[in-house]
Amino acid sequence: MTLIKNMSARSFSIPVFFVLILLTAVSHAQKDSITQLRDIVVTVNRSDTRIKDLPYAVNRVDQKILQRNLSRTIPEALNGIAGLFIQKTNHGGGSPFIRGLTGNQALVLVDGIRLNNSIFRYGPNQYLTLVDPYAVDRIEVLKGSGAVQYGSDAMTGVINVITPDLGFTKESKWSARILQRMTSDRMEFTLRPQLNYSGKRFSFSLGAGNKNFGDLKGGDTTGFQRPSGYREQNIDLNLKADLGKGWILKLAYQGLKQLNVPVYHKYALENFSRNNSEPLYRSMGYAKLEKKYEKGWLKKADHFISHQEIAETRFTAKKGSALLRKELDKVGTVGLGSIFHFSFNNWWKANAGWEWYGDKINSSRSDQNASTGLVIPLRGLYPNNSSYNNRAIYALHHLSFGKLSIDAGARYNAYAASIYDTTLGKIKLDPAAWVFQGGINYAFTDRLNLFFNLTEGFRAPNIDDLGTLGIVDFRYEVPAYDLKPERSLNKEIGLRYQSNKLIGSFSLFQTDLKGLITRIKTADRISGYDVYKKMNVDKGFIRGWEMQFDVKPLRNLLVSGMATNLYGQSLTKDQPLRRIPPFNARMTVQYENKFGNMGFVFDHADPQRRLEAGDKADNRIPAGGTPGFNVLNAFFSREIKKITLGLYLSNIFNVDYRTHGSGINGMGRAVSLSFVWNPTFH
């Protein structure tokens, strides 16, 4: 019963209410419906598996949902997933919270390759916006697990953003896709052409985009939040070749650049005349080689090599000051790895693999006097020329015994950080961690499953922890060189139901946290900011529940809903954990017939009054906490031959609102239009 301790009666009335809706909808479902909900297959557990067979909470967002909601960024596309909450420091940002944790405590992958690097910071970051949503096939979210599968940072789960897997055709086939999208009040203009080719043994796609996001207009009396607009450019290339004898080669490149991205609350609340990134970019290229085997235990082997670079140049200046500060942080990451898929018999399957990632950090800082032109070089936010690598081996086993299935696995991860500090000299650290996971899934019937899992997670201290020096958000940080890995233990029990008319799940979970790397306020002040240092001093827990469902009460009607409630507490400080999202829920009603697809999306969030000391000091959070909100949106789309028209009405009642911890208010009443043309050539 510890999972439900401290939960309010209101917290439980919500899931009971949703369950009653589900039961009513199922009992009135039409038996002659020709449209059925289908099995959903995911790969986030390192193998193709139906969600209904996994002992973990998993969600998948398909391209159809991305297009229906006209998602502007990947973080915005994740709204509506149970257990996830999106914080926006600025209009160009978007940081996902997975069951209460974000930043370097939440792991993000792109095509199974780590987006996280060794300067990912504690708390919200903007890096997930550096993946173009129009180049994505689907997004898979694994909650309550992930460290054994993918390593450090998966304290409470993993987000895997997956680009399209190209196919082959018997005859050569050319096709194109031209997308244009606009939002009222000049808040967006996007143009993206894409060219595709497929043949017997070779296929490719090439896309590029140019986006202009104007200043974001809030609801009610907020009006335009200036400056908040920015520009974005991107390009992506995918190639696939059949090399024969079961060998498949995949090559990909993704590049995205954001230009002049302002941090709005710095202008509005902190007397800055300039605070922007110019530019912020990400590039990634990789090669994957796949081989299938028909005989023996080994069924498939996948190998990859990748290179990723994330760089940000920031400019800051206070009003009335002649000094303009320029900061550059760049990380180049090389990745290598293999995964082997085994099938020993009908009831025992496994996969095992190894990975290596290496980071090289370049960081610089300088102050320029606008009056004299004099440039003064300074130490960067991170120690320049630092390096960081991690290497791992892991194994996952999947056992099936009739109605009972068992998942179990282990990973060993070793890390090496090499830092040169101008004061302390060269410092080397080599933390390591073993993590384990286990889960069971029991099928009471063909439709109803009970699942339970017990999973360890960890986050190895990175360069951001070890060597940060300077102003971050509203504080001044100094380096720490004696940190150990953070640890989590995820415990979860849930029910999952699936039929032709209903897919639903409900989970109770608790994540115990220990050795948390926490910023500790010192007695010093620098440049008017309090000075903080990181230490492994905190332990606590996050417990909660989540539920999500899709139900078809009528032939052409789909009702979807989700709700999440979290309670986070620091046992060390005897106060709430920082940045815990409030209760939030979404309901979508969608009707589709030959004339089009239309519906409503209703978003709700409770006020968040449980604040940690850092929350109370955060000028992005109003005094007393973040107010709750109710926002209603509507959508319509229609396909006419090879053209798809889309319409999205945001915030119909023009509510003024802000998601908890964000530095900018949400979009007010607005209209977005999209036009997609898909011509085919032979």
KOLGU-401006 format. One record per residue (C-alpha): residue in one letter; x, y, z. Coordinates in steps of 0.1 Angstrom, whole numbers, padded with zeros to 4 digits, always signed. Example, Ala and Ser with C-alpha at 12.3 -4.5 7.8 and 13.67 -1.06 7.14 Angstrom:
A+0123-0045+0078 S+0137-0011+0071 
//
This chain:
M+0000+0000+0000 T+0030+0023+0001 L+0024+0032-0036 I-0008+0049-0027 K+0003+0066+0005 N-0001+0104+0003 M-0024+0102-0027 S-0055+0124-0023 A-0091+0110-0027 R-0095+0133-0057 S-0064+0116-0073 F-0082+0083-0072 S-0116+0096-0083 I-0101+0105-0117 P-0090+0070-0127 V-0122+0054-0114 F-0141+0079-0135 F-0121+0070-0166 V-0125+0033-0160 L-0163+0037-0157 I-0162+0055-0191 L-0143+0026-0206 L-0167-0001-0192 T-0197+0018-0205 A-0181+0023-0239 V-0172-0014-0242 S-0207-0025-0232 H-0223-0003-0259 A-0198-0011-0287 Q-0213-0020-0320 K-0206-0056-0329 D-0206-0049-0367 S-0179-0023-0367 I-0155-0027-0396 T-0128-0006-0379 Q-0108-0023-0352 L-0080-0013-0329 R-0049-0033-0337 D-0019-0048-0320 I+0009-0023-0316 V+0045-0035-0320 V+0074-0016-0306 T+0112-0020-0306 V+0121+0001-0276 N+0128-0031-0256 R+0156-0040-0281 S+0133-0064-0301 D+0101-0064-0320 T+0074-0070-0294 R+0037-0064-0290 I+0030-0039-0263 K+0004-0063-0248 D+0033-0088-0242 L+0056-0065-0223 P+0058-0062-0185 Y+0064-0024-0188 A+0043+0007-0195 V+0049+0015-0232 N+0033+0041-0256 R+0037+0047-0293 V+0029+0079-0312 D+0025+0072-0349 Q+0029+0096-0379 K-0009+0098-0382 I-0012+0113-0347 L+0017+0137-0354 Q-0001+0149-0386 R-0035+0151-0369 N-0022+0174-0341 L+0000+0193-0365 S+0028+0189-0340 R+0053+0218-0344 T+0081+0200-0325 I+0089+0165-0312 P+0083+0177-0275 E+0049+0191-0285 A+0041+0158-0302 L+0046+0140-0269 N+0018+0159-0252 G-0010+0134-0244 I+0012+0105-0234 A+0005+0092-0199 G+0035+0097-0176 L+0050+0125-0198 F+0049+0162-0192 I+0065+0189-0214 Q+0082+0220-0199 K+0091+0249-0222 T+0118+0272-0210 N+0114+0291-0243 H+0094+0288-0276 G+0123+0270-0292 G+0126+0245-0264 G+0107+0216-0249 S+0119+0192-0223 P+0100+0160-0216 F+0095+0148-0180 I+0093+0110-0178 R+0075+0102-0146 G+0088+0133-0129 L+0124+0134-0142 T+0139+0153-0171 G+0172+0166-0186 N+0201+0142-0179 Q+0178+0120-0158 A+0156+0111-0188 L+0172+0093-0218 V+0163+0102-0254 L+0173+0082-0284 V+0171+0088-0322 D+0169+0055-0341 G+0182+0038-0310 I+0213+0060-0308 R+0218+0082-0278 L+0208+0119-0282 N+0220+0125-0246 N+0257+0134-0242 S+0280+0143-0214 I+0270+0180-0211 F+0233+0173-0208 R+0224+0193-0176 Y+0202+0186-0147 G+0167+0201-0154 P+0151+0211-0186 N+0170+0214-0219 Q+0160+0221-0255 Y+0179+0194-0274 L+0148+0172-0284 T+0136+0201-0305 L+0167+0195-0327 V+0149+0165-0343 D+0125+0174-0371 P+0090+0160-0365 Y+0083+0158-0403 A+0112+0133-0407 V+0099+0110-0380 D+0078+0078-0385 R+0069+0072-0348 I+0080+0078-0313 E+0082+0050-0287 V+0082+0057-0249 L+0093+0030-0224 K+0085+0039-0188 G+0097+0023-0156 S+0126+0007-0174 G+0154+0014-0199 A+0187+0014-0181 V+0195-0022-0189 Q+0185-0017-0225 Y+0202+0016-0231 G+0224+0027-0202 S+0229+0059-0182 D+0202+0086-0178 A+0173+0062-0180 M+0163+0068-0144 T+0125+0064-0151 G+0123+0056-0188 V+0134+0061-0224 I+0121+0081-0255 N+0131+0066-0288 V+0124+0088-0319 I+0123+0066-0350 T+0127+0077-0386 P+0110+0058-0415 D+0124+0024-0424 L+0125+0024-0462 G+0112-0005-0483 F+0119-0021-0516 T+0096-0024-0547 K+0097-0048-0577 E+0097-0019-0601 S+0114+0015-0598 K+0092+0040-0581 W+0097+0077-0576 S+0075+0098-0552 A+0076+0132-0536 R+0061+0149-0506 I+0056+0187-0503 L+0044+0201-0470 Q+0034+0236-0463 R+0022+0248-0429 M+0011+0282-0416 T-0002+0295-0382 S-0022+0327-0378 D-0006+0360-0366 R+0026+0350-0384 M+0035+0325-0357 E+0047+0300-0383 F+0055+0294-0419 T+0070+0260-0428 L+0079+0246-0462 R+0094+0211-0466 P+0099+0192-0499 Q+0109+0155-0499 L+0120+0132-0527 N+0117+0094-0524 Y+0129+0065-0546 S+0125+0027-0542 G+0137-0002-0563 K+0144-0039-0560 R+0176-0035-0539 F+0180+0002-0532 S+0158+0030-0518 F+0164+0065-0505 S+0146+0096-0492 L+0159+0132-0492 G+0141+0160-0473 A+0147+0196-0463 G+0128+0222-0444 N+0128+0259-0438 K+0107+0272-0409 N+0100+0307-0396 F+0084+0308-0362 G+0072+0343-0352 D+0068+0356-0317 L+0044+0334-0297 K+0010+0350-0289 G-0004+0339-0256 G-0040+0337-0245 D-0063+0363-0229 T-0044+0395-0221 T-0008+0381-0226 G-0006+0390-0262 F+0027+0386-0281 Q+0056+0375-0260 R+0085+0393-0276 P+0111+0383-0283 S+0103+0345-0286 G+0103+0338-0324 Y+0132+0321-0342 R+0141+0304-0375 E+0150+0268-0383 Q+0165+0249-0412 N+0170+0212-0416 I+0180+0184-0440 D+0177+0146-0437 L+0188+0118-0459 N+0181+0080-0456 L+0194+0052-0478 K+0188+0015-0477 A+0205-0012-0498 D+0200-0050-0500 L+0236-0063-0503 G+0224-0099-0508 K+0227-0131-0487 G+0206-0115-0459 W+0228-0083-0455 I+0210-0049-0453 L+0229-0016-0452 K+0212+0016-0439 L+0228+0050-0441 A+0213+0082-0426 Y+0222+0118-0420 Q+0202+0144-0400 G+0210+0181-0397 L+0190+0208-0380 K+0199+0244-0372 Q+0180+0269-0351 L+0188+0306-0356 N+0183+0335-0331 V+0165+0315-0304 P+0157+0339-0275 V+0151+0329-0239 Y+0120+0349-0234 H+0118+0350-0196 K+0154+0365-0194 Y+0141+0395-0213 A+0109+0398-0194 L+0121+0391-0159 E+0159+0395-0156 N+0167+0428-0173 F+0185+0413-0203 S+0189+0433-0235 R+0201+0401-0252 N+0199+0364-0243 N+0197+0341-0273 S+0213+0311-0291 E+0228+0320-0325 P+0230+0292-0337 L+0220+0260-0320 Y+0225+0230-0342 R+0227+0192-0343 S+0240+0169-0369 M+0241+0131-0369 G+0252+0105-0394 Y+0252+0068-0390 A+0256+0035-0408 K+0237+0003-0397 L+0245-0032-0410 E+0219-0059-0405 K+0223-0096-0412 K+0196-0123-0408 Y+0204-0160-0403 E+0181-0189-0411 K+0199-0216-0392 G+0211-0219-0356 W+0203-0199-0325 L+0215-0166-0338 K+0186-0151-0359 K+0198-0116-0366 A+0228-0093-0359 D+0228-0055-0360 H+0259-0033-0360 F+0261+0005-0360 I+0286+0033-0362 S+0275+0069-0357 H+0288+0105-0353 Q+0268+0132-0337 E+0276+0169-0330 I+0255+0193-0309 A+0267+0229-0306 E+0253+0260-0292 T+0266+0296-0293 R+0249+0319-0268 F+0250+0357-0265 T+0240+0375-0233 A+0240+0412-0223 K+0223+0431-0195 K+0205+0463-0201 G+0228+0493-0194 S+0260+0471-0197 A+0286+0475-0223 L+0297+0439-0220 L+0285+0413-0245 R+0292+0377-0234 K+0297+0350-0260 E+0297+0313-0250 L+0302+0283-0272 D+0297+0247-0262 K+0302+0219-0286 V+0301+0181-0282 G+0312+0156-0308 T+0301+0120-0301 V+0312+0088-0318 G+0291+0057-0312 L+0298+0020-0320 G+0278-0011-0311 S+0263-0044-0319 I+0232-0063-0309 F+0226-0100-0314 H+0191-0116-0315 F+0188-0153-0304 S+0160-0178-0305 F+0169-0209-0285 N+0134-0225-0287 N+0097-0217-0287 W+0098-0203-0251 W+0133-0187-0248 K+0145-0157-0268 A+0173-0133-0260 N+0193-0104-0273 A+0227-0093-0261 G+0251-0066-0272 W+0278-0041-0266 E+0281-0003-0270 W+0308+0024-0269 Y+0302+0061-0270 G+0329+0088-0268 D+0325+0125-0263 K+0349+0154-0270 I+0339+0187-0255 N+0349+0222-0267 S+0338+0251-0245 S+0348+0287-0246 R+0336+0320-0233 S+0346+0357-0238 D+0334+0392-0229 Q+0335+0420-0255 N+0333+0456-0245 A+0310+0473-0270 S+0326+0507-0263 T+0363+0497-0268 G+0359+0465-0288 L+0383+0448-0264 V+0377+0410-0261 I+0385+0392-0228 P+0388+0354-0230 L+0373+0335-0201 R+0371+0299-0190 G+0341+0282-0207 L+0311+0268-0190 Y+0328+0234-0192 P+0365+0225-0191 N+0377+0228-0227 N+0390+0197-0244 S+0374+0174-0218 S+0366+0139-0229 Y+0341+0113-0218 N+0334+0078-0229 N+0312+0050-0218 R+0313+0013-0227 A+0288-0014-0219 I+0277-0050-0223 Y+0242-0062-0217 A+0219-0091-0221 L+0181-0094-0221 H+0161-0126-0219 H+0124-0132-0228 L+0108-0164-0215 S+0072-0175-0223 F+0054-0203-0205 G+0018-0203-0217 K+0000-0174-0200 L+0031-0163-0181 S+0060-0145-0197 I+0092-0133-0179 D+0117-0106-0189 A+0150-0103-0172 G+0183-0087-0180 A+0215-0070-0168 R+0240-0044-0180 Y+0275-0034-0170 N+0285+0002-0178 A+0319+0017-0172 Y+0327+0054-0178 A+0359+0074-0181 A+0360+0112-0177 S+0391+0132-0184 I+0390+0169-0174 Y+0416+0196-0173 D+0408+0223-0148 T+0428+0255-0149 T+0431+0255-0111 L+0431+0218-0101 G+0450+0204-0132 K+0441+0172-0150 I+0414+0150-0133 K+0404+0115-0143 L+0373+0097-0130 D+0360+0062-0139 P+0326+0055-0123 A+0309+0021-0132 A+0275+0006-0126 W+0258-0028-0127 V+0220-0026-0132 F+0194-0054-0134 Q+0157-0056-0144 G+0130-0082-0141 G+0094-0083-0151 I+0064-0106-0154 N+0034-0105-0176 Y+0004-0128-0169 A-0025-0132-0193 F-0057-0138-0173 T-0075-0140-0207 D-0066-0132-0243 R-0076-0096-0235 L-0066-0089-0200 N-0030-0089-0187 L-0014-0082-0153 F+0022-0070-0154 F+0048-0062-0128 N+0084-0051-0130 L+0113-0043-0108 T+0140-0023-0126 E+0172-0006-0115 G+0183+0027-0132 F+0213+0049-0129 R+0229+0081-0142 A+0267+0083-0142 P+0280+0118-0134 N+0289+0136-0166 I+0310+0166-0176 D+0281+0190-0167 D+0282+0176-0131 L+0319+0175-0128 G+0331+0207-0144 T+0303+0233-0147 L+0315+0268-0139 G+0294+0299-0144 I+0259+0312-0146 V+0232+0286-0153 D+0196+0298-0152 F+0194+0319-0120 R+0224+0305-0101 Y+0262+0304-0103 E+0278+0269-0103 V+0313+0257-0094 P+0329+0224-0103 A+0326+0191-0083 Y+0350+0162-0089 D+0340+0136-0063 L+0306+0125-0075 K+0291+0089-0078 P+0264+0076-0100 E+0228+0084-0091 R+0205+0053-0086 S+0169+0045-0090 L+0147+0015-0084 N+0115+0014-0103 K+0086-0007-0090 E+0054-0010-0110 I+0022-0031-0112 G-0004-0026-0138 L-0033-0039-0159 R-0035-0039-0196 Y-0067-0047-0217 Q-0069-0051-0254 S-0098-0060-0277 N-0110-0048-0311 K-0129-0020-0294 L-0106-0010-0265 I-0069-0007-0257 G-0063+0005-0221 S-0038+0003-0193 F-0035+0014-0157 S-0003+0014-0136 L+0007+0021-0101 F+0044+0028-0097 Q+0071+0040-0073 T+0106+0051-0081 D+0131+0052-0052 L+0160+0075-0057 K+0193+0076-0039 G+0226+0093-0043 L+0210+0121-0062 I+0234+0148-0074 T+0220+0179-0059 R+0230+0215-0061 I+0239+0227-0027 K+0238+0264-0020 T+0270+0278-0005 A+0275+0310+0014 D+0292+0327-0015 R+0278+0351-0042 I+0293+0359-0076 S+0280+0386-0100 G+0249+0389-0079 Y+0241+0352-0081 D+0241+0326-0053 V+0268+0300-0057 Y+0260+0263-0058 K+0280+0231-0058 K+0268+0196-0067 M+0270+0167-0042 N+0255+0132-0039 V+0235+0140-0008 D+0198+0135-0017 K+0175+0106-0017 G+0137+0105-0022 F+0110+0089-0042 I+0084+0096-0068 R+0052+0076-0067 G+0020+0078-0087 W-0004+0063-0112 E-0011+0067-0148 M-0038+0054-0172 Q-0044+0056-0210 F-0070+0042-0233 D-0083+0042-0269 V-0120+0031-0272 K-0143+0028-0302 P-0179+0031-0289 L-0192+0036-0325 R-0180+0026-0359 N-0164+0058-0369 L-0158+0073-0334 L-0126+0070-0314 V-0123+0083-0278 S-0088+0085-0263 G-0078+0096-0229 M-0049+0097-0204 A-0043+0109-0169 T-0011+0111-0148 N-0007+0118-0111 L+0027+0121-0094 Y+0039+0128-0059 G+0076+0134-0054 Q+0094+0138-0020 S+0130+0144-0009 L+0136+0123+0022 T+0168+0141+0029 K+0154+0176+0029 D+0118+0166+0040 Q+0103+0187+0012 P+0089+0181-0023 L+0112+0170-0051 R+0119+0198-0075 R+0099+0203-0107 I+0074+0175-0101 P+0045+0180-0127 P+0010+0185-0114 F-0019+0161-0121 N-0026+0163-0159 A-0050+0147-0183 R-0060+0148-0219 M-0092+0136-0237 T-0095+0133-0275 V-0127+0127-0294 Q-0122+0118-0330 Y-0148+0111-0357 E-0138+0099-0392 N-0158+0092-0423 K-0154+0096-0460 F-0156+0134-0457 G-0127+0137-0433 N-0113+0133-0398 M-0124+0158-0372 G-0125+0161-0334 F-0116+0179-0302 V-0086+0177-0278 F-0091+0188-0242 D-0061+0194-0220 H-0062+0198-0182 A-0036+0204-0156 D-0042+0210-0119 P-0024+0238-0100 Q+0010+0228-0087 R+0013+0242-0052 R+0039+0216-0038 L+0071+0235-0044 E+0107+0227-0035 A+0129+0256-0024 G+0144+0258-0059 D+0109+0260-0074 K+0101+0289-0051 A+0133+0307-0061 D+0126+0301-0098 N+0112+0332-0114 R+0095+0312-0141 I+0071+0298-0114 P+0045+0323-0100 A+0045+0329-0063 G+0025+0302-0046 G+0028+0278-0076 T+0017+0274-0112 P-0021+0278-0118 G-0040+0250-0134 F-0057+0252-0168 N-0083+0238-0191 V-0076+0242-0229 L-0098+0230-0257 N-0085+0225-0292 A-0101+0212-0324 F-0088+0196-0356 F-0100+0186-0391 S-0082+0169-0420 R-0093+0155-0453 E-0076+0136-0481 I-0084+0145-0516 K-0066+0121-0539 K-0029+0128-0532 I-0035+0159-0512 T-0041+0161-0475 L-0055+0193-0460 G-0052+0199-0422 L-0067+0224-0399 Y-0060+0228-0361 L-0077+0253-0339 S-0056+0260-0308 N-0070+0272-0275 I-0105+0279-0287 F-0114+0299-0256 N-0081+0318-0256 V-0071+0307-0221 D-0040+0323-0206 Y-0019+0293-0193 R+0016+0280-0187 T+0028+0245-0181 H+0046+0241-0147 G+0082+0254-0148 S+0080+0269-0182 G+0094+0303-0190 I+0068+0312-0216 N+0030+0310-0217 G+0012+0286-0241 M-0003+0296-0274 G-0035+0315-0273 R-0063+0312-0298 A-0048+0305-0332 V-0054+0286-0365 S-0029+0264-0381 L-0033+0251-0417 S-0013+0224-0434 F-0011+0213-0470 V+0006+0180-0480 W+0009+0168-0516 N+0022+0133-0523 P+0027+0128-0560 T+0040+0095-0574 F+0060+0089-0605 H+0070+0057-0623 
//
